Amino acid sequence: MIDTNKTGKNVLTATFIIMGIAMVLSFGSVCFADNSGGEVASFRTMNTAVIKGSESVPTISIPKFLTNIAKNTGIYKMIHTETPEEKAAEQAAETQALAKESYDPFAGKSVPGWQSLVMLAVGFLIVWLGAAKDFEPLLLIPIGFGTIFVNIPGAGMGDAPNGMLHIIYSAGVGNEFFPMLIFMGIGAMTDFGPLIANPKTALLGGAAQLGVFITLFGVAFMNLVPGIDYNMLQACAISIIGGADGPTTIYVSGKLAPEMMAVVAVAAYSYMALVPLIQPPIMKLLTTKKERRITMPQLREVSKTEKVLFPVLLLILAILLLPPAAPLIGMLAFGNFIHECGMVDRLSKTLENELMNIVSILLSLGVGSQMTPEKIINPNSLGIIFLGLFAFCVATAGGVLMAKLMNLFLPKGKKVNPLIGSAGVSAVPMAARVSNKVGMEYDPSNFLLMNAMGPNVAGVIGTAIAAGVFIATYGA
């Protein structure tokens, strides 16, 4: 017999923990968002200076942030009757958003011919990294070829309105279409069982979002470097790299800073591919040999009822508490429900295989089509490469340190191996495999993979929630 009370408690605990931590961490972002000062940014005037390029971005104080979040909840929208003034303001915001999507600050900008040759070389480098070095080949190879195609002089593959790459980008990359389809496939391939079996590991997935929000302050410091100018919306797109989730990065960038999508997406996917190189030194630096040898019991078997209920409850919570995150979480839940209910195996297999492969090719080609000289060869792009690495490192450290903090309160025999905290980033399942590999270096019998999958899948949800917070705060 299945204890339905315990089932519901486990599922709700896991989802509430992830949402709670992501929401708490988001308070830090409002401190960076205050643009009310009138001075030029410098180390002396950081607290009062205008963030470059953010003069038109609404000033967000903590009370206003809380008000925005409250008014964006599904509960508020269900019980609140919209006034004519609010409806007019909403229509004006939609018009402004459509104008923003169609605006390209680089359109018509001429660049020296040698820069196209540089970008062709970059395209071949990306292909080489994918094909020869096995860095996310399923994504980097088509991104590399998209970069090559769009920079072929005279080919016009990225030209509006009939260029092939322009059509692909307009059809699904520059909007939310392809990222949503990718999340359906991710949901169908994801097993939330380890998270349901051990809900406290959701804390590690939530703590890893520290990299997302701390990077907002890193963007503020980068704005002090001559030649680098990021506004608040661009800062959100850069910071989400810390979640190590490519589709979410593309989704947030498309909503808030479409002009930065190419370099932000390439940085996100590149650092996802470099998980086995980036994470182990941080994990070893922040843990002792004794902590790395902590053994964790094998997880209990999770019932089918629990696995079916989890995506449904996750979607309900997103609808009620954070609708801006509901598109990502909803598609994740939809794909996972199709897989777990067992009633539509044909649809599940299609999502996991054919559809996922086709959309990945188109999405990657579309991202590559944005790798043009005017968008890439500038100081801002170089800053993104540095900030993306910083975000990823902080996210890794956040998960490990949260595990160490949890161990202060857990009884002996129930300690958490801090190595699984690094799996709190969204690079599924690579980050969990890295946690397992490092653990087995110190104890070959210590199999951490399934325990690490809990924070790993929690990180996917946590990054989607962080994206929803950014969009709820600045997307209007």
N, C-alpha and C positions, 0 to 999 in steps of 0.2 A: 504493500500500500504506500502511496505517496502522501507525505504530509504536506497538504496544500498550503497551510499557514506558513510552514518553513520555506516552501517553494517561493511563495509571494514575498516573504521577508527577504530572502537572499537576492531575488531579482531587483526588488525595490531598493535594497541597500546598495547594491552595486551601481545602479543608475543614479541614485541621489548623491552618492559619494563623488562620482565623476563630475556631475553638474555643479555640485557645491564648490568643489575645489577650483574649477575653471572660472566660476563666477567670482569667487573671492579673489583670485589672482588678478582678475580684470580690473579691480579697483586701482591697481598700480598704473593702468593705462591712462586714467583720467588726470593723473598728476602731470603727465607729459603733454596733455592736450590743451592746457591753458595757454591761449594765444593772446591774452589780453594786454600784455605789455607793449611798449612802443619802441624799444631799443633794438639795436642790431646785436645779433647773437655773438657772445664772446664768453670766455670762462668767467669773467667778472660779472657779467649780466645775465647768466643763464636762467636765473629765477624769474626775470621780468621780460626777457627778450621775446620778440615775435619769432615763432618757428618759421623758417624760410618757406615761402610758398603756401603757408597755411592761413593767410589772412582771411580767406573766404570760408574757411572751415569753421563751423560754429564752435564757440567756446564751451567746453564741457567741464562743469564742476562736479564734485561728488554728488550733491543733491540732484543736479540735473541728470547725471548719469543714472542714478537710481530711478528717477522719474521716467527716463527714456526706456529703461529695462522694464519697469512696471507697465508702461503703456504699450509695450511690444509683446506682453504675455498674451497667450490665447484667452486666459481667464478674463482679462480686462476687456479684450475686444468682443467677447461673447456677451458681457453684461453692460457694455457701454454703447449708448446710442450716439452715432456720429452726427455732429452738428454741421450745418451748411458751411461754416467757416473751416472746420476741420477737413471736410470733403474737398473744399477748394484748395486748401494747403496741400492735401495729399495729391491732387491732380497736378498742382504746380511742381511738386517734388518728382512725380513720375515724368513730367515733361522735361525737367532738368536732368533726370537720370538718362532719358533717351538721348538728349543732346550730348551728354557726357560720353555715352557709349559710341556715338558716331563721330566724336571729336578725336582727331589724331594730331597731337602736337608736332609730330615729325613729318606730316604730309607735305609733300612738295619741297622738302629740304634736300638740297643737292649736297653730295659728298664727293671727295676726290676718288678717282678711279682705283687707286691703290688700296683703298679701304675695302672695296669689294673683293680684291684678291686676299686680303687678310681674313675676311669672313669666310671665303672659300676654304682657306687653310684651317680655320676654326671648325668648319663643318667636317672636314676630313679627320681632324683631331678627335671630334666627338664620336665619329664612326669608329675610329681606331680604339678609343677607350671602351666602347661597347663590344666590338668584335674581338679585339685582341686581349683586352684586360678584364673582360667579363663584368664591366660596370653597368648594371641595369641594361643589358643589351636589348631587351624587348622595347625599351623606351628610347635609349640614347641613339640607337642605330637609325630609327626613322626620324628622330629630331635632327641628327647630323645630316641625313639626306635632304630633309626639308630646308636646312640651312644652306646646303650646297645649291639646291634648285633655285631658291629665291634670290641668290646672289650671282647667278649666271648672267653676265652682261648681255642684254638684248633678248633674253628668253621670255621675260614678262610673265613668269609663272605666279608671281605674287601681285601682279597689277590688277587693280579694280577696273571693270567689274567682272571680267571673264577669266582671269588667271586662275588656274586650278587650285593653287594654294590659297588664294584669296577667297575662293568659294568655300573651301574646307573651313577656313578660319571663321568666315562669316556665318556658316551654317551651324557650327557647334562649339567652337573654341572661344570666340568673343562673347558668347552668352553662357548660360549654365547647362546647355544640353549635353555635351559630351561628358563633363565631370559628373553629372547626375547618372548617366548610364554606367560610368566606371564604378560609381558607388553601389549601384545595383549588383554589378558583378562581384565587387569586394564583399558585399553582404552575403551573396550566395556561397562564397568560398571561405567565409569566416566561421569558426566554431567558438561561440561564446561560453562553452562549457567550463573552461578553466576559470573564467571570471565569475561565473555563477557559483562554482564550487568553493571559491575562496574570495568572497566579495571585498575583503579588506585590501586585496591587491589593486583595487580600483584607486586607492589612495596614491599608488605609485604612478598610474597613468595620468591622474590629475596633477600630481606634483611635477611631472615632466613638462607640463604646459608652462612652467616657470620660464623656460627658454623663450617662449613666445612673448610673454609680457615684459621680461627683463630687457629683451632686445629693443623694445620701444625706447628705453633710456639710452641704449647704445646708438640708436638712430639720432637722438638728440645730440650726443657727443660728436657723431660723424658730421652733423651739420656745421660744426665749428671748423671743419677742414675746408680751406679755400677751394672753390670749384665744385663742392658737393652741396646739393640742395634737395632735400626731401621734405615733402609736406606730410601732414598727419595721415592722410589716406594712403600714401605710398609707404609710410612707416608700418601701417597695419599689414600691407601686402608683403613687406619684407619680413616682418616678425613672424608671420605664420610659417615661414620656412622651418622654424624651430620645432614644429610639430612633425616634421619629416613625412609629410603626407602630400604627394604631388597633386592629386585631383583637388584637394581642399585649397592648396596654394593657388592653383589656377582659378578656382571658383572665387576666392577672395580678391585676387588681383583683377579678375574680370569685372567684379562688382565695384571695386573702389579705385583701382589704378591700372586700367587696361594697357596703358602705355608702357608699363613695366613687366608685362606678363612674360615675355620671352626670357629675359635674364633671370627673373625670379623662379620660373619653372625649371630652367636648366640648372640653376643652383640647387633647388630642392631635390631634383632627381639625382644630381651628381653626389650630393652629400648622403642621400639614401644609399647610393651604391658604395659609398666609402665607409659605411657603418663598421665593417670589420677592421678598418684601420683607425678610425677616429675614436671609437668608444673604449676599446680595451685599455689604453693608457690612462684615461680618466677613471675608469672603474678601479684599476689597480692603485692609482694615486689616492683615492678616497676610501679605500678599504684596507683592512689588515689581512694577513694570511689566515688568521683564525676565523675572521668573518667570511672569507671566501670558501672556507671548508664547512660552513653551516649546512647541514642536511635538512631538507624539507620533506615531510611525508608526501606520499603519492596522493593525488587528489581523489576525492570520492567520485563515484560514477554519477553523472548528472542525468536525470530522467528526461524523456522526450517532452513531457509536459512542461518542465522548466524551460527547456530550449525553445519551445513554441511560444511560451508566455513572454519571454524576455524581449524579443523585438516589438511585440505589441505594447507592452508597458513602456518600453523606451520611447516609442512613437507617441504614446499618449502624454508622457511627461514633456516631450518636446513641444507638442501642440499646446499644452497648457502653460508652460513656463517660458519657452524661448522659440516662438515660431520662426524667427529668422534662421535658426539652425535646423528647422524641420525639413527643408528640402534635402540637405545632406543626410541627416539622421533618418529621415523618412525613406529615402531610397536604400540606405543601408539596411533598415529594418525590413523593407519590402523584399529585398533580395534574400535576406537571411530567413525570413518567414517561409518563402517559397521553398528554400532548401530544407528547412527543418520540419515543415508540416508533412512532407513525404507524399503529397497528393498530386504534385505536378512535376514529376521528375524531368520531363522533357523541357519544361521552362527553366528549371534549375540548371540542367546541363547546358542549355543554350546560353544562359547568363554567364556561367563559369568558363565557357570555351569560345564558341563562335562569336557571340556578341562582344565579349570582353576583348578578344583578339582584334576584331575589326575596329572597334572604337579606339582601342589603344593605338593602332596604326594611324587612324585619322587624327586623333588628338595630338599625337607626337609630331606628325607632319605639319599640323596647324601651328603648333608651338614653334617649330623650326622656321616656319614662314615669317616669324616676327624677328628672327635673328638677322637684322639688317644693320649696316654700319652706323646709321644715325642713331639707332637705339642702343647699340652695344658699345661702340668705341667712344666712351665718355667716362668721366670720373665717377658718375653716379653708379654705373654698372660695376665698376671695380669695387666700390663701397659695398654693393649688395653681396658680392662674393665673400668679402670679409665678414659682413654682418650675418650672413647665412651660416657660416662656420661657427661664429660666436653663439648664435641662437641654438645650434645643434649641440654644441658642447655644454651650454648651460642646461638644456633640457636633459641631457644625459646625467649631469651632476645632480640636478634636482630630484630625479627618480632615485638615485643611489642614496642621497642624503636623507630623503624621506624614509627609506627603508631602515637606515640607521636610527632615525628618530623613533620609528615604530618599535624597534627592538628594545628601546628603553622602557616601554610599557608592556611588552609581551612577556608572558611567563617562559621559563626555561622549557625547552622542548617544542615551543611554538614560534621560535624566532624566525625571522625572514632573512634569507640570504640576500645581502644588499646588492649582489650582482644582478638580480632580477629587476632591480629598480631601473637599470639602464634600458630595459625593454619597454619602458613607459612611453617612448617615442612611437610614432605610428608606422614605422617601417616593418610591416608584417610580412613574413615571420622572421625576417633576417635578424632583427634586433634580439629576438628570443633565442635564436640559434647562437648568436654571439655570447649571450649570457651563459648559455649552457656550455659552450666551448671553453670559456675562461674558467668556469667552475670546475670542469673536468681536468683542467691543467693542474689543479691543486688537489683534486680528489677524483680519480677516474671513475669511482663508483657513484659520484654525486650527479645524478641526472636531473637537471633543473629545467629542461625544455618546457614541460607542461605547466610548471609553476610560473615560468616566465611568460607564457602565452596570456595569462590573466592580465597583467599590466599592459602587455602589448596591444591586445584588442581594446582595452580601456583607453589607451592612448588615441586610438582612432576616433572614439566617441568624444574624448576630451578636446581634441583638435577641432572637431566639427562644432563643438559648443563654443570654443574660443572664437572660431570664425563667425558664429552667430552673434556673439557679443559685439565683435567689431562692426558687423553689418547693422545690428540694432542701434549702435551708438552713432555711427557716422554715415550709414548708408542712405539716410533720408535726405 
